[in-house]
Amino acid sequence: MYFRKIKHQLTEVYINEPIESDAEGNALTIADIFSSGVNVEEDVELKIDSEKLYRFIDEELDDREREIICKRYGIPDKNGRVCQPLTQREIAKQLGISRSYISRIEKKALEKLRARFGE
């Protein structure tokens, strides 16, 4: 029975077990070979949060707030158009209102979104 157990364990390979060494003598493991550097859990969480954000922008913000937030942060608008993120001054010039008014609208919109995420 003991020999069967040992024989079975000889065929097992562990992911952090050294399989070779490089020219400098550093151990190379299976994990090093298969490692992609991508954290799948973080990617999925980011995707879910992004989808929530787009939905919250549509549900919570009025048209002017939505337009300012989309232009300010480069978020696609309802038509799917994406623009480069703009400064408050550039948005104010486009809309013909003051930069301080843009700032107040942006702050109010971000507070609405933050409150919705906090639910």
DOROVEX-650797 format. One record per residue: x negated, z, y of N, C-alpha, C, O in turn. Coordinates in steps of 0.2 Angstrom, whole numbers, plus 5000, padded with zeros to 4 digits. Each point is the difference from the previous one (the first is absolute). Layout:
// DOROVEX-650797
XZYXZYXZYXZY ...
// end
This chain:
// DOROVEX-650797
499650004994500450005006499650005006500149965005 499350084995499650005006499749945001499949985006 499949984989499649945001500549945003499849965003 500850054995500549955002500150015008500049955004 500050114998500150025007499449975004500149975005 499350044992499449985004500049925000499849975005 500450004989500049935000500449975005499949955003 500750084998500549985005499850005007500049965004 499650104997499850015007499449955002499949995006 499749994989499549955001500249935003499749975004 501050024995500349935003500350015007500149955003 499950124999500350015006499549995006499450014999 500849955006499649995006500450035006500649995001 499050055003500250035006499949965006499449975000 501050045005499949965006499450025004499749955004 500150114996499450025004499450014996499550025002 500549954992499450014995499649945002500249945001 499150085000499549945002500049954994499950024994 500149925008500049944995499349975001499849964995 499950045011499449975001499750035006500350045004 499149944998499750025006499749945004499949954997 500250055010499749955004499350005001499650044997 500149925007499349995001499750065002499450024999 500950025005499850065003500150064996499850065002 500549934992500150064995500650045001500250054997 500349925008500650035001500549984994500049954998 500450105000500549994994500549955003500350015005 499949954990500649955002500550024995499950004994 500750015008500650034996500549945000500049965004 500550054992500649954999500450015007500249955002 499850115001500450015006499749965006500349975004 499050024996499749965005500149934999500149975005 500050014989500249934999500749985002500149955003 500450094995500749995002500250035006500649985002 499050055002500250035006500149945005499649965001 501050055002500249955005499950025007500049975005 500050104996500050035007500750015003500050025006 500549964990500750005003500350064997500050014994 500350035011500450054997500849985000500349995005 499949994989500749984999500550045003500549985003 499450094996500550055003500149995007500550005003 498950005001500050005007500349935002500450005005 499549944992500349945002500750004999500449975004 499950064991500750004999500350045005500549985003 499250084998500350055005500049965007500550015004 499049964998500049965006500549955001500349995005 499849974989500549955000500750035001500449975004 499850084992500650045001500150025007500649995003 498950045000500150035007500149945005500350015005 499349934994500149955004500749975000500349985005 500050014989500749984999500550055004500449975003 499450094996500550055003499949995008500550005003 498949994999499949995008500449945002500450015005 499649944992500349945002500850015000500349985005 499950054990500750024999500250055006500649995003 499050064998500250055005500049965007500450025005 499149944996500049965007500749965001500250015005 500049964990500649965000500650055001500549985004 499550084993500650045000500050055006500650015003 498950014999499950055005499949985007500350035005 499449924996499849985007500549945003500349964996 499850055011500449955003499649935001499450014999 500849945004499749945000499450005004499449984999 500650065007499450005005499550044996499449995001 500850074996499550044997499649964994499450014999 501049964997499849964995499549955002499449994997 500749975009499649955002499350035003499549974998 500650095005499450035003499550024994499449995000 500950054995499650024995499749944996499450014998 501049945000499749944997499449975003499549984998 500650015009499549975004499450055001499449984999 500750085001499550055001499550014994499450005001 500949994993499750024994499949944996499750004994 500549945008499949944996500549994994499849984995 500850055005500450014994500549935001500249985005 499949994989500449945000500750025003500350054999 500049905005500750015003500549984995499849984994 500850025008500649984996499949934997500249984994 499549985010499949934998499449994996499849944998 499850115000499450004996499449985004499449994997 500650005010499449985004499650065001500250065001 499249934997499550055001499549985006499849955001 500150105004499649995005499450055000500150054997 499449945007499550045001500250075003500449995005 499450074994500250055003499850005008499549985001 501050045003499949995007499950075003500250054998 499549955008499950065004500750015003500449965001 499750105002500650025004500049965006500649975002 498950015001499949965006500349934999500349975004 499450004990500249934998500850004999500349955002 499950104994500850004999500450015006500549965001 499250085004500450015006500049945004500549985003 499049984997499949945004500549954997500449965003 499650034990500549954996500750025002500449965001 499850114999500750025001500250015007500650015002 498949995002500250015008500250075001500450015005 499350044992500150075001499350035001499549974999 500650105003499350035001499750034994500450004995 499050015005499650024994500250074998500150024995 500150025010500250074999500750004996500150044996 500349915006500650004997499949984992500450024996 499249935003499849984993499850064997500250014994 499450035009499750064997500550054998500050034994 500549985010500650054999500449974994500250044995 500049895005500449974994499650014994500350024995 499049965005499650014994500050074997500150014994 499850045010500050074998500750024997500050034995 500549955008500750024998500149964993500350044995 499549905004500149964994499650044994500250004995 499250015007499550044995500350064998500050024994 500350025010500350064999500649994995500150044995 500349915006500649994996499749984993500350034995 499249935004499749984994499750064996500150014994 499550035010499750064997500650054997499950034995 500649985009500650044998500349974993500150044996 499949905004500349974994499650014994500250014994 499149985007499650014994499950074998499950014994 500350045011500050074998500650024996500050064997 500549905002500650024996499850024993500550014996 
// end
